[in-house]
Amino acid sequence: MSDLFAAVLTRLSRVPGVRGAMIVDISAGVPVVAEVSEGVPSDSIAALAASLYNRTARAAESVAFGHLDTLQLEADAGHVVIADAGETAVVAVADRSAQLGLVRLEVHRAAEALK
Amino acid sequence: MRRENLDAVVKALRAPTNRFVHEARVRTCLIVNGAGQALAQHGFTRAYEVVNIAALAAAAHAAAGALARLTDGDRWRHLHNAGKRQQMFLAPFRTPVEELILVAIFDEDSSLGLVQLFFDRLVSEIQALPEFQRAAAASSQASFEKDLEAGARRTTSTDGLAEA
């Protein structure tokens, strides 16, 4: 399993503009494995991404939108993409310059590989 | 063990404790010193609950410290107990004058990662408080129990309650 995690993260972190990729335990809010550039606080991102995902999933259910698959956050300095992978979630942190479509595609691929 | 400046300490801890509870979304939380004296709390309404949990937290801290030393560990960072509905996070931290212990109980509204994240911020805030820059007078054997009760009473009384 750890080989799979490593392969998934390596592929995702090679996407141009991706500064960090991690697999997060969605209920504990802690990183399972992470591959991040220097200065990217993986523990904080994992905690906040899991919290955001859980709350949004509950909101989606409460308005009968069904299961939450992907969550995308856009900010001045970049993007955070979170995709459901069962008990875990795949999280990518990307620069503003990153090709968002490609990042999303790779995050989805990673999540599917882990399900 | 604090007695003479207990009111000031309880008051000083109120704001950082409230911020932690709000940001980390914990249900209840308690800050005690190594002797088991409660200095701040949120979510408890009865003094005896505070006294019991404070004593157990201090005992758990002492036992875990002894275990760490036996296994050549320096010190332990936190204990986490994940129950079916609720989880408990227990972590010691140092201030310039004494070691304190945080006990936080949370449910599915929060997570271990979130509690850890805001715990670090809480520690930084408490370490900077002037009330934790100067050592408090040591407790005598005779006044030990009274000091414990004073902590529980001050943190659960209406004017000393560390809640919003």
Interface residues (C-beta under 8 A of the other chain):
Chain A: V24 S27 A28 G29 V30 D43 S44 A46 A47 L48 A50 S51 N54
Chain B: R25 A82 E108 S110 S111 L112 G113 L114 Q116 L117
